Amino acid sequence: MSKKDNNEMTFLEHLEELRWHIIRSLIVVILIGILAFIYKKFVFDVIILGPSQSDFFTNYWLCRIGTNSFLNTLKLCINSNPVKLQNIQMAGQFTAHIKISLIAGIILAFPYLFFELWNFIKPALYTKERKMAQGSIVAISFLFFLGVAFGYYIICPLSINFLYNYQVSDLAVNDIKLMSYISLIASVCLGSGVLFELPVIVMFLSKIGLLTPAFLKKYRKHAILIILVLSAIITPPDVFSQILVALPLLLLYEISIQISARITKKQEMISEKEKK
C-alpha cells in the first residue's frame, strides 16, 4: 500500500512496490546469511551447539545454584554429558549449514524486515495512525530479540537436557540426527521471538476492538494452566526450572492485560468526547 505523487496507485503499481520491498528484504537476509555461512565454526560450535555444553552460561549457573544453596537436592546440573549428533545423509551437513545460515539471516535482519513492511503499509495510514505507531519498529524488534534470547538461554538448554536424556526403555538409545537438533534450536528461538510479541498483538487487537481486558481476565486461569503445562513439558521434573520458564510468560500475559486496559480506557474517553 503506497502512494505515488499523492495519487492512488493502481493494483499493478502496488504489486511492483511490494516486489521491491521483498527484494530488498531478501538481499539483506542473504547478505547476513553469507556472513553466517563464512563464520561456520563460530556459528555451530559456539552458538548452535552451545546450549548442549556443560560450560554454557545457563547450564553453568544452574549447576552452581544447585550445588551452593538449599536447592542442592534438586538436579540442576543439566547437560553435563555433551550431546552426540550424527549425520546419515551425504549432503546433510552442507544442508544444515545453509539452513542455519538462512535462519541466522532472518533473525538478525528482523528489524530491517519489519522496517520494509512498515514502509509499505505507512502511506496508507492516516496521520493519527502513524503517530500511534511511532516507535513500533524499536518495540517490536526489542521484544523479538528478547524472546529469542529467552528461548536460546532458557528453553533450549532445558529442552535439550530433557529430550536427550528421556527414555521409554533402557533398550532404546537416543542417537540424535544433526538436522533434528538444529530444527529444535531454530523452532524454539523463532517461536519464542514470536511469542514475546504478545503485548504488541494485544495492543493491535485492542485498538481495532477485537480484544478487551475483560476477555483476557476471564481466560487468565486458562492461560496460566497452558503456560504451566508447557513449562512442565519442556523442563526437567523440578519446580525451580518450571518457574524459571513460566514466570516471564505469565508476566507477558499480565502486561498484555494492562496494555489492553489502557487502550480500551483511552478509546472510551475519546468516544465520550466525540458524543459531547
Stockholm file with secondary structure:
# STOCKHOLM 1.0

chainA/1-276         MSKKDNNEMTFLEHLEELRWHIIRSLIVVILIGILAFIYKKFVFDVIILGPSQSDFFTNYWLCRIGTNSFLNTLKLCINSNPVKLQNIQMAGQFTAHIKISLIAGIILAFPYLFFELWNFIKPALYTKERKMAQGSIVAISFLFFLGVAFGYYIICPLSINFLYNYQVSDLAVNDIKLMSYISLIASVCLGSGVLFELPVIVMFLSKIGLLTPAFLKKYRKHAILIILVLSAIITPPDVFSQILVALPLLLLYEISIQISARITKKQEMISEKEKK
#=GR chainA/1-276 SS CCEETTEECCHHHHHHHHHHHHHHHHHHHHHHHHHHHHTHHIIIIIIISGGGSTTSHHHHHHHHHHHSSGGGGSCCCCCCSCCCEECCSTTHHHHHHHHHHHHHHHHHTHHHHHHHHHHHHGGGSCHHHHHHTTTHHHHHHHHHHHHHHHIIIIIHHHHHHHHHHCCSCTTCCCCEEHHHHHHHHHHHHHHHHHHTTHHHHHHHHHHTTSCCHHHHHHTHHHHHHHHHHHHHHHSCSSHHHHHHHHHHHHHHHHHHHHHHHHHHHHHHHHHHHHHC
#=GC SS_cons         CCEETTEECCHHHHHHHHHHHHHHHHHHHHHHHHHHHHTHHIIIIIIISGGGSTTSHHHHHHHHHHHSSGGGGSCCCCCCSCCCEECCSTTHHHHHHHHHHHHHHHHHTHHHHHHHHHHHHGGGSCHHHHHHTTTHHHHHHHHHHHHHHHIIIIIHHHHHHHHHHCCSCTTCCCCEEHHHHHHHHHHHHHHHHHHTTHHHHHHHHHHTTSCCHHHHHHTHHHHHHHHHHHHHHHSCSSHHHHHHHHHHHHHHHHHHHHHHHHHHHHHHHHHHHHHC
//
